[in-house]
Amino acid sequence: MPQVQVDGLSINYDVQGEGDPLLLIPYLSADHACYAFQLPAYTEHFSCIAIDLPGTGESDKPPGPYSTAAYADQVDGFLGAIGIESAHVAGVSLGAGVAMHLAARHPERVRSLSLHSAWDRSDAYLKTCVETWRALARSLPTVADMVIQGIFPFCFTPEMYAERPEDIDGLVAFVRSRPAQPLDAFLAQSEAALAHDVSAALGAIDAPALITFGARDLVCSTRFAEPLTSGIARSELVVFDHLLHAGLHEDPATFNATTLDFLLRQPALN
C-alpha cells in the first residue's frame, strides 16, 4: 500500500478505479478496507481513494487525544501530498464528522459530501454509547473483540443476526483480519467521537451534501437530521427505513445506489 508523509506522520491509503477522485473516510476503529462493499460499484465511475486515518490501519498512531477537526486538517494535507486539488468526499459516522470539518475548514478541497450516519454535536446518548465501548475495550482482549461484541449490535438489525448469520460471521472474520488497532489508539480516536462538534461550522459548508440515516439507528438517529439539513445549505436527506447504523454493510446495494445517484448528479471535473 502507498504511504505519504503529512505533518511528520505516515498515512496509508489505497487507490482503485478511474475517474474523478472520491475520498472515502472510514468510521471509528476501521481502516480503508471498510469500504470493500462499495468499491466494486464506485470504481466504475470514480478514482476511489480510501485512507487509514492516523491511529488506524497501517498509518502512524501518535499519542492522543485526536479530534475530528484535527483529522480534517490532516486529510487536507494528505490530499495535497498526493496531488489531489479537490475531490468528492464520503464518510460514515466518525468519517462523516471529519468530512464536514474538511468542507468547512478547507472548502476548496471538497466538491461534494456524502454523509452517512452523521451527527453535528455529540449529545449525552451518543457519549454514553462511546463510553460503553471504551469500557469494553479496556476489559476485552482486543479492540476487535469490542467492535464485534459492543459496536456490532448498534450497527446491524436483529433480522440480520437471525436471518443472515453467515453475513455476520463474515463481518466478524473481516474485522479480525484487519491490522489490529492498539487499545491506546482506539481510546485516543474515540476521544474524537466524544468531543465532536461541527455545529458552529455547518454554515460554512458550501458543497452539495447527501445526508443519510438508518431509521432504526440509535447512536446516530434521525434526531440529527434537522440540525444537519438546516445547517448545510445545499443538502438532501435520505432515510433508509430498514437499516441501523451500518447500511454500507447490511444493504450495500441500496446504500451504493443512493450514493451513486447523488454523486453522478454532480458536475464532472473540467
C-alpha positions in Angstrom: 0.0 0.0 0.0 1.3 3.5 -0.7 2.0 5.9 2.1 2.7 9.6 2.3 4.1 11.9 5.0 1.8 14.5 6.5 2.9 16.6 9.4 5.6 14.0 10.2 3.1 11.1 10.1 3.0 8.2 7.7 -0.5 7.9 6.3 -1.5 4.7 4.5 -4.1 4.7 1.7 -5.5 2.7 -1.2 -6.5 3.9 -4.7 -8.7 1.9 -7.0 -10.7 2.8 -10.2 -10.5 5.7 -12.7 -12.3 8.9 -13.0 -12.8 12.0 -10.8 -11.4 11.5 -7.3 -13.7 10.2 -4.5 -12.2 10.2 -1.0 -13.5 7.6 1.4 -13.1 8.3 5.1 -13.6 5.3 7.5 -15.6 5.2 10.7 -14.3 4.6 14.3 -11.6 1.9 14.6 -11.8 1.0 10.9 -9.2 1.2 8.2 -9.6 1.9 4.5 -10.9 -1.7 3.8 -14.2 -0.9 5.5 -15.4 0.3 2.0 -14.9 -3.1 0.4 -18.6 -3.5 -0.3 -18.6 -0.1 -2.1 -15.6 -0.3 -4.3 -17.0 -2.6 -7.0 -19.8 -0.1 -7.7 -17.9 3.2 -7.0 -14.8 2.3 -9.1 -16.9 2.0 -12.2 -17.2 5.8 -12.1 -14.5 7.2 -9.8 -10.9 7.0 -8.7 -11.6 5.9 -5.1 -9.0 7.0 -2.5 -9.6 5.2 0.8 -7.5 6.4 3.7 -6.3 5.0 7.0 -6.8 7.8 9.4 -4.0 8.3 11.9 -4.5 5.8 14.7 -5.9 3.1 12.4 -4.7 0.5 9.9 -1.2 0.9 8.7 -1.0 4.7 9.3 1.0 6.0 12.3 -0.6 6.1 15.7 0.5 9.2 17.5 -0.5 9.8 21.2 -4.0 11.2 21.6 -6.4 12.6 22.0 -7.5 13.1 18.4 -10.2 15.3 17.1 -12.4 15.5 14.0 -11.2 19.0 13.3 -7.5 17.9 13.5 -8.3 14.9 11.4 -9.8 17.2 8.8 -6.6 19.3 8.6 -4.5 16.0 8.3 -6.8 14.9 5.4 -6.3 18.3 3.7 -2.6 17.8 4.0 -2.9 14.2 2.7 -4.8 15.3 -0.4 -2.2 17.9 -1.1 0.6 15.4 -0.6 -0.9 13.0 -3.2 -1.7 15.8 -5.7 -5.5 16.0 -5.4 -6.7 19.6 -5.6 -10.4 18.7 -4.9 -12.4 15.5 -4.5 -15.9 14.2 -3.8 -15.7 13.2 -0.1 -17.7 10.4 1.6 -17.7 9.4 5.2 -19.6 7.1 7.6 -20.1 8.1 11.2 -16.8 9.4 12.5 -15.7 9.7 8.9 -18.7 11.9 8.2 -17.7 14.2 11.1 -14.2 14.5 9.6 -15.7 15.2 6.2 -17.8 18.1 7.5 -14.9 19.8 9.2 -12.9 19.3 6.0 -15.6 21.0 3.9 -15.9 23.9 6.4 -12.1 24.4 7.0 -10.8 23.6 3.5 -13.7 24.3 1.1 -11.5 24.2 -2.0 -10.8 20.5 -1.4 -14.4 19.3 -1.3 -16.6 19.1 -4.4 -19.4 17.2 -2.7 -20.2 15.5 0.6 -21.8 12.1 1.2 -22.5 12.0 4.9 -23.8 8.7 6.3 -24.9 8.1 9.9 -23.5 11.6 10.8 -24.1 13.9 13.7 -23.4 17.6 14.3 -22.6 17.5 18.0 -22.1 14.7 20.5 -25.1 14.5 22.9 -25.5 12.6 26.1 -26.8 9.5 24.5 -24.1 9.2 21.9 -21.4 9.9 24.6 -22.9 7.2 26.8 -22.6 4.7 23.9 -19.0 5.6 23.2 -18.0 5.5 26.9 -19.5 2.0 27.0 -17.3 0.9 24.1 -14.3 2.5 25.8 -15.0 0.5 28.9 -15.4 -2.7 26.9 -12.2 -2.1 25.0 -10.3 -1.9 28.3 -11.8 -5.2 29.6 -11.7 -7.4 26.5 -8.6 -9.0 24.9 -8.6 -6.9 21.7 -10.2 -3.8 20.2 -11.6 -6.2 17.6 -13.5 -8.1 20.3 -15.0 -4.8 21.5 -16.1 -3.9 18.0 -17.8 -7.3 17.5 -19.4 -7.5 20.9 -20.1 -3.9 21.6 -20.5 -1.9 18.4 -21.9 -4.6 16.0 -25.3 -4.7 17.8 -25.7 -1.0 17.2 -24.9 -1.4 13.5 -27.0 -4.3 12.3 -30.6 -5.3 12.7 -31.9 -8.2 14.8 -33.2 -9.6 11.5 -29.7 -9.7 10.0 -28.4 -11.6 13.0 -31.4 -14.1 12.8 -31.7 -14.5 9.0 -28.2 -13.9 7.7 -25.8 -15.3 10.3 -23.3 -16.1 7.6 -23.1 -12.4 6.8 -22.5 -11.6 10.5 -19.8 -14.3 10.6 -18.2 -12.9 7.5 -18.0 -9.4 9.0 -16.6 -10.8 12.2 -13.9 -12.6 10.2 -13.3 -9.4 8.3 -12.8 -7.3 11.4 -10.4 -9.9 12.8 -8.4 -10.0 9.6 -7.6 -6.3 9.5 -4.5 -4.7 11.2 -5.1 -4.7 14.9 -5.8 -1.3 16.5 -3.9 -0.9 19.8 -6.1 0.0 22.8 -4.4 3.3 23.3 -5.1 4.3 19.6 -8.7 3.3 20.0 -9.1 5.3 23.2 -7.4 8.3 21.5 -9.6 8.0 18.4 -12.8 7.6 20.4 -12.0 10.9 22.1 -12.6 12.4 18.7 -16.1 11.0 18.7 -16.8 12.2 22.3 -15.7 15.7 21.6 -17.1 16.1 18.0 -18.9 19.3 17.4 -19.2 20.8 14.0 -22.4 22.7 14.7 -20.9 26.2 14.5 -19.2 25.4 11.2 -22.1 23.9 9.3 -23.0 27.3 7.7 -19.5 27.5 6.2 -20.1 24.3 4.2 -20.9 25.3 0.6 -20.5 21.9 -1.1 -23.7 20.0 -2.0 -24.3 17.2 0.6 -26.2 13.9 0.7 -27.2 13.1 4.2 -28.4 9.6 5.0 -29.6 7.8 8.1 -30.9 4.4 9.1 -34.4 5.0 10.6 -33.7 2.3 13.2 -30.3 3.7 14.2 -30.0 4.6 17.9 -26.5 6.1 18.0 -26.8 8.5 15.1 -30.6 8.5 14.8 -32.7 10.9 12.7 -32.6 13.3 15.8 -29.5 14.7 14.0 -31.3 15.2 10.6 -32.7 18.6 11.3 -29.6 20.3 12.5 -27.6 18.9 9.6 -30.1 19.6 6.9 -30.9 23.1 8.2 -27.2 23.9 8.8 -25.8 22.7 5.4 -27.5 24.9 2.8 -27.3 22.6 -0.2 -28.2 19.3 1.4 -30.6 16.5 0.7 -31.8 13.8 3.1 -32.4 10.1 2.6 -33.7 7.8 5.4 -33.4 4.0 5.0 -36.4 2.7 6.8 -35.0 -0.8 7.3 -31.4 -0.1 8.5 -29.5 0.9 11.6 -26.0 2.5 11.7 -24.1 0.5 9.1 -26.1 0.3 6.0 -23.0 0.2 3.9 -22.5 -3.4 5.2 -26.1 -4.6 5.8 -27.6 -3.5 2.5 -24.7 -2.3 0.3 -26.9 -2.4 -2.9 -29.3 0.2 -1.6 -26.6 2.2 0.1 -24.4 2.3 -3.0 -27.3 3.1 -5.4 -28.3 6.1 -3.3 -24.8 7.4 -3.0 -24.0 6.9 -6.7 -27.3 8.6 -7.7 -26.2 11.7 -5.8 -22.5 11.6 -6.9 -23.4 11.2 -10.6 -25.6 14.3 -10.5 -22.6 16.4 -9.6 -20.6 18.2 -12.3 -17.6 16.4 -13.6 -14.2 18.0 -13.5 -13.4 20.1 -16.5 
